[in-house]
C-alpha cells in the first residue's frame, strides 16, 4: 500500500519518530486506529524477562511514554522498586512495604508489558478455590497456547496472597531480590486483577504462563499474585496476536550477558515464596 501525504504531515511524522515516537509505520497505524476507533491488538513490551533475572534494573522507559502504548498492563520500576500495575490508564506502584502510590509520569520502568484493553470475552465466573482453579477456568477462554492474552478480573476475593519486591542492593539478581520480598494476605476484599498470558516459547523475553498483579478498589492493597480464593468475579479476556518489544539502549543492557537459559530462576522468582 502506498499513501500520498502532505509534506507537513511527513515532516511531523519524521519529527515524532526521531523524538522517541517509534517507527513511522507504527505511528501511522496508531493514528489511523485512533481515528477509526479500532484499537490495535498489540502487546507492547519493554526489555526482556531474562535481563530482569540477570539483575538489570535500570529504567528503560518513563511511565508517561508507557501510557502512549496502552492503558492496561504490569511490570516493575527502576531499581526493582516495587510492582507495577496499570488499570484504566493509571499506573500504580506497590512498594515492598505494601504502600501504594500512583506513579509519576517521570518514574521509569526496566520491564513492563502494556496493551490497549479491548476484550472480546466478558463473562461472570463462579467462586474459585485457588490460583490453579482460576488457571483452569482461564484456559477455557484461550483457543491456543501460542498467542498472548490480556486478562482482567473484577470482583470480590475471599483471600488473596500477593508479594511485592523490595529494591535490592545493586548487583542482586531477581532470585536474590525474591528472597527479601514481602508477602501480604488480604481477606474479603474488592479489587482488580490484571494479567498477561504469555506462550511458553516466549520464556526468554516474557514471563511464560499467567502473570497477574492485584490492586484493590480503594487502592490500598495489591501486589504480584501468589494465591487466591475468589467470590463471583467478572472476567474479561483479549487475544493479542501482535507483539512488539522495545529493547533498552542503556549500557547495562547492551553489556549484559543474556545467553544463559534462566527459566528456572525466573519461575522460582515469580512463584517462589
Ligand atoms: Zn509480577
Boltz pocket constraint, residues with backbone or C-beta under 6 A from the ligand:
constraints:
  - pocket:
      binder: B
      contacts: [[A, 75], [A, 83], [A, 211], [A, 212], [A, 213], [A, 224], [A, 225]]
      max_distance: 6.0
